[in-house]
Structure formats: C-alpha cells, structure tokens
Amino acid sequence: MTQPLKLFGLKRCSTCVKAQAWLGQNGLPFEFIDYRDQPVAPEVLTQWAQALGGWDKLVNRASTTWRTLSEAEKAVSTPQGYLDLIAAAPTLVKRPVLVKPDGTVAVGFSDKKYSELLG
C-alpha cells in the first residue's frame, strides 16, 4: 500500500477544502493536517522552504496576517526570523501545502497544478 499524501492547511480555508475535494474525487489517499491544531516543526518548515526555493515561496506576503505585521517584522531576512514569525502566526504559511511520499512539496491549489503533479 502506498503512503498517503499529506495536505497541510487550515480547516476553514476554502482553497484547502477544494484541494481535499479534488484529492477525494480523484481517489488519492491523503492525510489532512491543520497547522493551527498541529504546528509544523521548524525542521519541516525549513525543508519546505528549501524545496520550494526559499522562504518567500512559503510565506504568504499577500495575507491579512502579513499586512498586520510591523515593518520591523516584515523586514525578516533569516531562517530563524521566519520560523519565529510562523510560530507566532501559523497562518503566514501559504496553503495548502501538499507533500508527496517522495518528499516533493507544492503550495497552493488548482485543478491544473494537481493534475500535473499527481496525474
């Protein structure tokens, strides 16, 4: 039996709900992890950022949460700085985050993206 996909996000996020529906409709087993309820370990966040090509690809700078940060907080430039921000506000992570059993990481959802990634 193959390992299920892991989908990280928020229960009430409409994009996360759409991603879960797509996975279900396509018969792909997955585990959903709400990162408010189960914070993602710093080592895992660091792996995701590296896999995606940097913290800017993982942190949602268009979010309401980002817009409420102070200018000093927004000036973050170190991995530890990003980890501290995410620990204080998990909603800063783009969502959903899909992790395949082979370690491939993808953020966001669209039919096309998931079809290409999981087709």
N, C-alpha and C positions, 0 to 999 in steps of 0.2 A: 504494500500500500504506500502510495506517495505521501509525503508530508504535505499538510495543508499550507496554503498561502497565509501570510499574516497581514492583516489590514489594521493599521493604527489610525485613530482619528477620534472624533467626538460623537457620542450617541445622537445628539440633536443636529449635527451638521448635515445639511441637505445633500451636499456632494458625497459625504461618506455613506449616506443612505442609498444614493444612486449607485455608488460603487458596489455596495453589498448586494443590491438587487441584481446588478449586472453579473456578478460572480455567481449568484444563486441561479439565475436564468441560464447561465452557461455551464451549469453543473460542476463548478470548480469549488472544491472544499476549501474553506478558509476559516481562520480564527480572527474575530474582531476584538481589538484591544482599545479601550477608551483610555487615552493617556492622561485624562484627569483623574480617573479612578486608579490607574496603574501607571505611575510615572515611568518614563523610559530612562534606563540607566545612562549616565553620562558617556560610558564607553560605547554604547549602542548609538547614541546621538552623534558621537564623533565619527563612528564608522559610516553612518548615513551621510554626514556632511562630506566625508572624503569620497564616498561612492558617487555622490551627486555632483561633485566638482566644487565644493565649498559651502560655507555657512550661508551665503546669500541665496543658494538654491534650496536650502532647507527652511530658512526663516521667512515668514510671510510679512514682508515690509508693507503690504497693502492692507493689512488687517487693522481693525479698530483697536486691538490691543497695542499694536506697534505705534499707532498715532497718538496713544495716550502716554507713551514713554517720554521722559525728559530728553532734551537734546544730548545731555551727557550719556544717558543710557543708549540712545540711538547711535552714538559715536563708537560703539563697541567694535573692537578690532581683533580681539584674541579669542581662541577657542574657549578659554575659561570664562571670558566675559559673556560669550553666547550661552554657555552652559548655565551660568548664573541667571541670565535673563529667562531662559527656558524653565529653569527650576522654579522661578518666581511666577512665571506665566506660561504654562504649557501650551496655551492657545497660540503662541507665537510660531509653533511648528506648522508648516503648510500641511494641508490634509486633503485627502487621506494619504498616508504613506503605505505603499504596498511593498512587502518584502517576500521575494520568491525563495523557495527552499535552497536555491543555489547562491543566495546572498544578494541577488540583483535587487536594487532599491529604485522605486519610482514614486514621484509625488504628483498629486493632482489626479483627476479622473476625466476621461472622455471615452465614449464608445470606441473611437478610433484608436486611441492610445492603448486601451486594454486589449483590443483585438490584436494589435500589432505585438504587444508584449506577451500575451498569453495565448494567442491564436492557435 
